[in-house]
Amino acid sequence: MPITTLTEMFLEGLKHDKPDCFLSKVDGDYVPLSSRDFYDGVRRIAAALTAFGVERGDRLALMAENGTHWPTVDYATLCVGAIVVPIYPTLTPDQAAYVANDCGAEIVFVQGAERYQGFLDERADIPRVRQFVVIDDDHDSSDTVSFAKLLTDTEPMSEEAFEASARRSKPEELATFIYTSGTTGNPKGVMLSHRNLTTNLLSASKAIEIEASHTGLSFLPLSHSFERLVDYIYFYKGATIAYAESVQSVAQNMLEVRPHFFVSVPRVYEKVINKVRENVATAPALRRKIFAWAEKVGRASLPWRLKREWPPGWLGLKLKIADKLVFSKIRERLGGRFESATSGGAPLARDIAEFFWAAGIEIYEGYGLSETSPVLTVNSPLKVKLGTVGTAIEGVTLEIAEDGEILAKGPNVLQGYHNLPEETAKAIDVDGWFHTGDIGEIDDEGFLKITDRKKEIIVNAYGKNVAPAPIENQLKVSRFIEQVVVIGDRRKFLSALVVPDFEALGNWAAVTGLPDDRAALLADPRTRSLYEAEIEKVNQDLAKYEMVRAFELLPSEFTIETGELTPTQKVKRRIITTKYAEVIDSIYERAGD
């Protein structure tokens, strides 16, 4: 019988009895944690939660970076019948307190003294919280205890009692609240049941190749529904889960862990390709020519690469040479055992996907939302088409509404938004279709292509609808552009806020003889000309009303910390257009609009 709850999945996953169920960095080296030791820790935390008075249906908030503490708390909470509510570790204290209060959390697990202090500063706004557990820091008071102390001083729940509690969970019971990233307004608590998540886990696992012999590198936040589901799949399939130290250390950790598989958002892939292209751009002329030749050969080989075949004849011989001289070196940076990766969370530019596939690096783009547990579609080794997000996974039905919005049905669709019945009614219509808020189209083979977010479609002064994301993706192919936001709602033409890739721009400036002072560099007419040329390359392939006619270079990157990006690296357009309102107005004033 297939599993029907996450707790059944957990008990099944333990049967792999792996000596290296998890890998974590300790004192500079990756150290394994066995299934048995992990199970012991989960039973200890389950016993501690029971001692805290946690009952079935209670909510527990978890604000922490990735690490073995995360699944320990997650599985322990689920197995005592409580509801896990992740809080992104990058949220500010008031944002974190909002989530903890809105979900009704009584217990909060929080990593680090600074985040813990943030909760204390917001204590008046979280009156239901009665117990804090602090990870990676020592605390001991009437309402606070350290995670380490719980693991060492708590007697584990007996295996019999633990398993009985775990098997009491029902498919229809709530397992978690996932709070949306909140690109507009306060985040909403997406209520997901055990059935939502297990059906998605089983269907998605059929579309991606994860085996017990594999190691997966986990570096997207586990608060992110995508990474969390994939980590569930790793555990269920018996693969080793290796935790990256941070997103910044992923490149080094790949060499240490040598993963077979990982998932990521497009931003990471964009950074990888920009780094490769920048290294090539500053290399000697012969190396640049070899790279350009290899990329051309790789792209010509795409029809075979996509079928996991080697091209015949002369093209096959050329690819063999290109692979040895160029592509193998790129794959070595992924650890040397890499087999495939999945991209989600936002559209991946086709040019970037083609580059990786040309290099023999298989990236399968998928699509979903927190509200759909999260996977709706995915490209897979058996069925892949670049420029799309794949076909619907088993159990999911898709439909395109008259206005182009993607609608979905399936056992993975949320139960509703916590305490927001009106929002729930807007999202799920009377016929049971979930309205994704994304615009797209389905081709004759069932492949879905995403155009943009419905709320982010630009309507210009002449009533033309423009999807900004595809234009932005094309612009980010330039090695000189790190980030870009296209502007133009109710305006006569499109403009853009451009964040340069300052490493690439610095190298170019050094060769060109421009000043290294950032403000002076951005103001220099030669820099402006450089970016005008990069934008014009993209404009050549766009309709007139889609062309970017003006732009401004920004001196600093959009970040999570400055509030311009969500924790999943999505641009907060409303925040950016408000923050840079004067800059935007000056762009149009100079152009006479």
Protein Blocks (a to p, Z undefined) as FASTA:
>chain_A
ZZfbfklmmmmmmmnopablbacdeehiacdddfklmmmmmmmmmmmmmmnopaehiacd
ddddedfklmmmmmmmmmnopacddddfkbcfklmmmmmmmnopabdcdehjklmmmmmm
mmmmmmmbcbdcdehiacddfkbccfklmmmmpccddfklmmmmmmmpcfklcfbdcdde
hlgojdddddddfklmmmmmmmmmmmpccdfkbccddfbdfklmklmmmmmmmmmnopac
dddfbfklmmmmmmmnopabdcddfklmmmmmmmmmmmmmmmcfklmmmmmmmmmmmmmm
mmmmmnopacehjllmmmmmmmmmmmmmmmmmnnopafbdcdehiacdfklmmmmmmnop
acddddddfklopafbdcdfklccehiabjadehiacdddfkopacdedjkbcfbdehil
klmmmmpcfkopacehpacdddfkopacdfbdfklpccdfkopacdfklmmmmmmmpmkb
mbdcdehehiabdcddddddfklmmmmmmmnopafbfklmmmpmklmmmmmmmmmmmmmm
pcfklpcfbdcddfbdcdfknopacfkopacfklmmmmmmmmmmmmmmmnoZZ
